[in-house]
Amino acid sequence: FYFIVYSNGGDQAQLGLNRIVVEWENIGHVDLQKESANHEISDNNSCYSLKGAEYGLYASRDDAINGKDPVRTLTTDEGGYAKEENLKCGTYYAKEIKPSPGYLLDENEPYVVTVKPNETTRVNDYTVKEMPGDDPIGVLVAKKDADSGEFKGQGDGTLFGAEFTCEFYPGYFDSADAARASGKPARTWVYATDEKGVVNIRRDHPVAGDPIYLDNYGNPAFPFGTYIYYETKAPTGYLLPDSPSMFVTRVVYDITQPSHTRIEGDVFPTEGNLGTSTTIQKEKAVYGGVTVEKRDDDLKESYAQGDATLEGITYEIVNRSYGSVVTSDGVVHAPNTVCEQITTRKDGNRYIATTNKLPYGDYEIYELSANNSYHKCDFKREFSIRENGEQIVYQNENASYDSVFRGGLAVGKIDRERQEHIARGDATLENCEFSIFNASTADVVVNGNRYKPGEWIMAINTNADGIAQTPSNLLPYGTYKVKESAEPDGYLLNYDWSTLVEVHEDGKITDATSVAQSAPNQVKRGDISVVKADAELGESYAQGDATLEGITYEITNKSRQAVMVDGKVYQPGEVCDRITTRYDGTRVIAKMPEHRLAYGTYTVREVKSNGTYLNDGYEKTVTIDDENQHVELADLLVWSEDTVCKGGVRLGKADAETGSNIALGGATLGGAEFCITNKSRNDVVVDGTRYKPGEVCKVIYTERDGVAQTSANALPYGTYEVHETKAPLGYLINSKWTRTFQ
């Protein structure tokens, strides 16, 4: 062989001939065929490629293990094939330097390759199988309660059994829409959560769907690609969201990472640190509620009696579930603790206590406290919430029935004049009837009967002290109008009086018996008059010059109780008035002003005459027992008949010549007749005969001694004239002689 050698200058400045000795060496070739160790994982998945794997050929095993000074490098093409030619024959060691995308670095012992002259030696004689990478994840998704924020269920709910559908798309996609636009998922699985709400795909097998991928060791494997997973079935006690979270996770091959894996998109959690994951599905618990209708125990209706109300009655709800619950206020309530209080309110035409914020679970509800108008009842119920929106309703015969507060009232009767609970005279405050009317805003039930506002309920009667009251547990909480409907003996009915009494305390009497509140009644009043008459005339007419005026009577209280006259109180036995006779134009009468004496018993007694009549000890008992009663004793034919004062006259007969009462000669002074004529203003009665003024009312005769006289009580109080009407024997009549006397 001859060679032309040029200088570095690039011209033919010098040309010469050189002799070169060539020694021939034996050479051969090396090729490599890369193959996936798990075609199920890598086939038809663009995340895996056989192109670009690099294998070094080393002169020694140590160099291969240490990756030092490779003699040659084989780089695979799309088919996983690589070839290096013209290698000196001998022994080489093949070791992968760089895996192709999606595959793990071959960590096997270096492959021994013997290069033979003019031959192509295949690494590993056939193929080099490389393990496709996958995500060594354990937990795909975890669930937690949306309200408590905890990875455990509320109440009797559980995070166990929620189902998630997982779709796998071979390739890297930025969104669920992009992945689905690429076609059907390569595989679809349905996983269920464990009791902690965790889907552990290393541990748990799908409950439905395609077979899972397995690595060469039979473990679940998740190839590189895009995973879309979302909840398709809620666990017991929870709701499936209307639009479940669509988690999108890309498991990306990354040669820079120790595991050659990088997670993009939603991050898988780990059981030890679930909170670092974005694939946490917040579960909204099933919520329901309970409604308690509150009813009046008498009416059997959701209707309060009187002025009472069924509002403000409180119930407590106790969590009887297995686990804690979170109520509307965001507070976590452990089992067997009170988790909510609800209070009755008016809802249309009924009273209810209600809530719709109870998670799936078991509960107990009981009445905690009533209000200030109803008694607490022993209502207690157990119930369960099992469906979302479920409302447990206790109504009608299953409602909560409370009994209304009941009290009573007392009203008083007083004497209007004295403003006391004491009757006057023979009157009494006992058996005054009061009618009770419902003045509340609503119906009431009394003694089993229902009364609307304004209706008469009952009547009560006063005792001897003027107090009328109901039993202390009769009238429902409310307002009542009390009106006098029948007066007691001796009093006038008080038509105008009424009072409103509020009964607001249970078992107590509302006292409306004070003087200011009591019903004042006017005692019946009348008066007494006494017609004065002459005992002999039998008329209210004085004899002679006498007069019936100026005679005084005392009125004495003979009633059981004190009476009031002219604002002054007179006890029984005390003189309460005095009246004096006077002439009223037709008669002589002693009278008092009208309405002077209260209902009662009195004695009328003459205590002082006038000097022309004798006090005959007149005394009568009189009863005033009606209003405006006028007791006139004349009308009762019980006249006060006084005997007129009476006297007499004595006169003597004398001889005119001697002036002596001794007759002369045969004459006598005896037998002279004198006539006495009534010269008074009025008639007189003498010896039972009535004589007008001017009439001779008496004839008297002289005795032997010449003295003529009447008895000492023959002539009534008056004026008289006496004259001689007949001379005695032996004398002439003295017609001129007259005498006037009183």
Secondary structure, 3 states (H helix, E strand, C coil): CEEECCCCCCCCCCCCEEECCCCCCCEEEEEEEEEECCHHHHCCCCCCCCCCCEEEEECCHHHHHHCCCCCEEEECCCCCEEEEEEEECEEEEEEEEECCCCECCCCCCCEEEEECCCCEEECCCCCEEECECECCCCEEEEEEECCCCCCCCCCCCCCCCCEEEEEEECCCCCCHHHHHHCCCCCEEEEEECCCCCEEECCCCCCCEECCCEECCCCCEECECEEEEEEEEECCCCEECCCCCCCEEEEEEECCCCCCCEEEEECCCCECCEHHHCCCEEEEEECEEEEEEEEEECCCCECCCCCCCCCCCCEEEEEECCCCCEECCCCCEECCCCEEEEEECEEECCEEEEEEEEEECEEEEEEEEECCCCECCCCCEEEEEECCCCCEEEECHHHCEEECECEEEEEEEEEECCCCECCCCCCCCCCCCEEEEEECCCCCEEECCEEECCCCEEEEEECCCCCEEECCCCCEECEEEEEEEEECCCCECCCCCCEEEEEECCCCCEEEECCCCCCEEECECEEEEEEEEEECCCCECCCCCCCCCCCCEEEEEECCCCCEEECCEEECCCCEEEEEEEEECCCCEEEECCCCCEECEEEEEEEEECCCCECCCCCEEEEEECCCCEEEECCCCCCCEEECECEECCEEECCCCCCCCCCCCCCCCCCCCEEEEEECCCCCEEECCEEECCCCEEEEEECCCCCEEECCCCCEECCCEEEEEEECCCCCCCCCCCEEEEC
